[in-house]
Amino acid sequence: MRLRVLVPVTTCNMRPAHTPIEGRAGKLRLDFNENTVGCSAAALRAIRKLTAEQIATYPEYLTPTGKMARWFGVKPAELTLTNGADGALQHIVYTFVDSQSTILLIDPTFVMYRFYAQLSGAKIASLQYDTEMKFPVGAVMKALRKSPRLFLIANPNNPTGTLIPAAIIRRMLDAAPRTLFVVDEAYAEFSRVTVLPWIRRYPNLIVVRTFSKGAGLAGLRLGCMFACPEVTSLLAKTREPFAVNTAALVAAYATLRNYGAVRRYAKEITVARSLLSKALQRYGVKMFPSAANFLLVDFGTAAPGLLSELKKRGILLRDRTSDFGRVGYVRITIGTQPQMRRLVRDLARLLPGKKS
Ligand SMILES: Cc1ncc(COP(=O)(O)O)c(C=O)c1O
């Protein structure tokens, strides 16, 4: 049997995804930058309260959009709810990019940027973080002179964990009014840095957020994006009618109403991050400064053995070899202090010649 249907060249050129997402239940999940303790009790209660009728009904967005907009301090006309931050990225590319466009990326960065860029058939212009994971401001300013259609940046960046200072983002925005900037703040709860208020100053800025990380709702898939009303109304033209589900909406709003739980979690993560980085420093492991709930480290040639030994002990870390073209780089999601102590204990046993 042979498929005789014509397939677009962009689809043929895609590589099958190899996301190691299966069989993670019950393990210490330090591999996908999720919340490692679970969503808030308030979110869980809100989902449990859903009625059979609510679940049988297509979701309504007007009221939830209004309530969430109020919480974020924006107008409903500046907010779009999406199926995860991934849904926001896909929607942005779909709305603003065609095969004649150029998309600017700084590698290594969140893998889905390249994924959606490739699917769109657009030209990809990519620059590199340097070996110290510094953002290449000079090269970016030069690339912006050509006014790429779209510039996707994660702040803090995944997988490096590094933060681009707001002053640099402002310089770039000022220099390229014809480029649409997407500042993906998936880890804003941890960095506590945002350019969200700037959507009132820059019509070419979209800020993306997610409820998958600090809020612990990754399994429900909710993201959102903020932009000026003109951009939001363009996005509304290409929006699927029911991309966001009812359970995600009620859980997200319950999370926002009880935001103290997210704040406490983010605080715990900051303390635990410093606990882990101090231990890694003692062990002489190279790492990079992080403003997020993960740490990029370089275990060198010890990495593959270390990852598989930790996996046997029920601890999952994320190999980032594919980002750097050599083994060694590993991204470690930060969990609570007890979870980090467990990791440190095992690392002490496994790292060649190290004692805790
Ligand atoms: C920078 C960045 N943006 C977006 C996402 C996707 O988030 P979501 O689960 O909301 O699709 C991730 C997930 O790892 C991420 O690291």
The ligand as a Tripos MOL2 file, in Angstrom:
@<TRIPOS>MOLECULE
LIG
   16    16     1     0     0
SMALL
NO_CHARGES

@<TRIPOS>ATOM
      1 C1         10.1130   29.4670   26.4910 C.3       1 LIG1
      2 C2          8.9220   28.5690   26.4070 C.ar      1 LIG1
      3 N1          7.8300   28.9940   25.7770 N.ar      1 LIG1
      4 C3          6.7390   28.2370   25.6880 C.ar      1 LIG1
      5 C4          6.7000   26.9660   26.2340 C.ar      1 LIG1
      6 C5          5.4810   26.1180   26.0390 C.3       1 LIG1
      7 O1          4.5890   26.2720   27.0640 O.3       1 LIG1
      8 P1          3.1410   25.6280   27.0230 P.3       1 LIG1
      9 O2          3.1710   24.3990   27.8730 O.co2     1 LIG1
     10 O3          2.2630   26.6840   27.5790 O.co2     1 LIG1
     11 O4          2.7980   25.3250   25.5880 O.co2     1 LIG1
     12 C6          7.8130   26.4710   26.9030 C.ar      1 LIG1
     13 C7          7.7930   25.1140   27.4640 C.2       1 LIG1
     14 O5          8.7920   24.5240   27.8090 O.2       1 LIG1
     15 C8          8.9570   27.2920   26.9790 C.ar      1 LIG1
     16 O6         10.0750   26.8820   27.5980 O.3       1 LIG1
@<TRIPOS>BOND
     1     1     2 1
     2     2     3 ar
     3     2    15 ar
     4     3     4 ar
     5     4     5 ar
     6     5     6 1
     7     5    12 ar
     8     6     7 1
     9     7     8 1
    10     8     9 2
    11     8    10 1
    12     8    11 1
    13    12    13 1
    14    12    15 ar
    15    13    14 2
    16    15    16 1
@<TRIPOS>SUBSTRUCTURE
     1 LIG1         1 GROUP 0 **** ****
